[in-house]
Amino acid sequence: MRKLIVAGGIIVAVIIVGMVGLRFYTKSFSPQDKAVFEGEKTQLSVSYSRPYKKERDIFGDLVPYDEVWRTGANEATTFTTNRDLMIGNKLLKAGSYSLFTIPRSNNWTVIFNNEVGQWGIVPFSGEANRDPQQDALTIDVATIKTPDLFEQFTITFEQMGQEIEMILMWDHTLIVVPMYVVSN
């Protein structure tokens, strides 16, 4: 009986070490990064993994159109704000959210979801690990096709007057998500 328990423990340890090793291995292809905006009393951040294009067709192929994408790689991308925001005509309360998108050729749906900390896809199915019942806010934004090539997926913030823009760029595509800080 003791040998069976020891063998079981060894098997569990090997599985855990293998899973941790796989996680670090996959992250080497899409390094973790953080986009940060700091303004007057306003702090926004996006923690995400940055896959490379590597001569692949991205939107409509690697990232299919009309399907929920984890918006990066590895863990679900996390958006955090310390202030309430107006995104479009919708209110996003201060807090942390998973950031998902549904890419299309002419526009994307950007989704802020209340669930955070999950792996970006459901194991073995490849589908985004998102519970639609937890969506806090969705907004459609136009895609911008550009002759510039963005080899690595990138998220950044820019301020234009009172508007803060979260910009997502990869391949020859970018989107701009406009937001405003709610005065309290």
N, C-alpha and C positions, 0 to 999 in steps of 0.2 A: 504494500500500500504506500509506503514511504517513497519507494522508487517512482511510483506513478505520480505522486504529488510533485516530486522534484522534476520529473520529465515534463509535466504540465507547466510548471513554473518556468522552465527553460524555454519551452515553446512560446509561452506568452511573452517572455522577455525578448526573444528573437523577433517576434511579430512587432512589438512596440519599437524596438531599435530600428527595424526595417521601415516602419511607417515614418519615424522621425527622420531617418536618412533620406527617404523618398521626398519628404517635404523640403529638406534643405537642398536636395538635388534639383527639384523643380524650380525652386526660388533662384537658383544660379542662372537660369535662362531668362527670368523676368524679375530683375532686382526690385526690392521694396524701395519706395520713395515717399516723400511727403510734400505736398504743395501747401503753402501757408500764406495767408493774408492777415496783416496786422494793421488796423486803422485805429482811429480814435475810439477807444473802448470796445472795439470789434476785433474778434479773432475767429478766423475761419481756417479749417485745415481739411485736407483730403489725404488719407493714407491709402496707397494703392501699389500694385505691382506693375512693372513697365515692360511688357513684352516687346520684342523686336519684329520688324517686318520680315527680314531675311528672305527677300525676293519672293515672298508669298503674296497671293491675292488676298487682301484682308476683308473688306466689307462686301458682303454678298457671297463670300466663300468661307474663309476661316471663321469669320464672324457673320453668320447668316443674317440676311434681312428678315424683318418681321418676327424675330425671336428675341427673348430677353437675354441680354449679355451681362455678365458680371462686371463689365467695365474695367477691364484690366486682366490680371491673371491671379492665380492662387486664391488667397482669402478674398471675401467680398470687400470691395472698396468701401471705405468708411469716410463719411462727410461729417464734420463737427462744427457747430457754431455756438458761440456764447451769447448771441443775441437773436431775437426773433427776426425773421427775414420775410420780405414779400418777394415771391418768385412768380412772375407773371402777375395775376391778380389773386394769388393764393398765399396764405400765411403758413410759414414753416416755423414752428416753435424752436427755441434754443434747445440744443441737445445733439445727440449723435445718431446717425442714420447710415444704413447701407445704401450705396449708390448703384443703381442698375440702369441700364438703357435698353431701348429697343431701336436699333439702327434700321433706317430705310434709306433709299437712295436720295430722297429730297428732304426728309426731316427725321428727327429722332424723338422718341419719347424718353424723357429723363424721369427716373423714379427714385424718390427718397423713401426708404422703407425703415420702419421702426426697429426691425430686428438687426442686431449687430453681432459681430464676432464669429459668424459662421464661415465655413469654407465656401468659396465662390460658386462651386458647382456641386450637384448631388453626385456622390461616387457612383461610377459605372454607367450612369445615364447620360452624363454630360450636360444636363439641363441646369440652368441657373438655380441656385439654392435660395429661392425667394418665395415667401408666403404672401400672395397678393392681398390677403386680408390685413396685412401689416403695413400696407402702403400708406404713408402719411401725406404725400403730395406727388402728383405727376404733372408734367408740362411738356408740350411739344415745342421743339425748336427747329429752325431750318438748318440744313447742312450747308456748308460752304466748301465747294470744290476749289482746290488750289493747285497751281503748278508746282509749288514747293512740296518736297517729299519729307515727311516726318518719319524717320526710320524707327524710332522708339516711341511707343505710346506715351503721351505727355499730358499732364493736367497742370494748369497754371491759373493764377488770378491776376486781373488787371482792374484798376479803378478808373472810371470815366466819369468825372464829376461826382454825383451822389451814387451812381450805379457801380456795383461791383460785378465784374464778369468772371465767371468760371469758364475757362476755355479748355476743351478736350481736343487733342490733335493726334492723328495717326494716319500714315500713308499719305494720301492726297486729300484728306477730309478733315474738317474741323467743325466744331459746333461751339456756340456761345450761349451760356445760360446766364441771363441778366437777373440780378437780385439787388434789393434795396434793404437797408437796415431799418427796422421799425422803430420810430422814436417812442421811447417809454416815458 
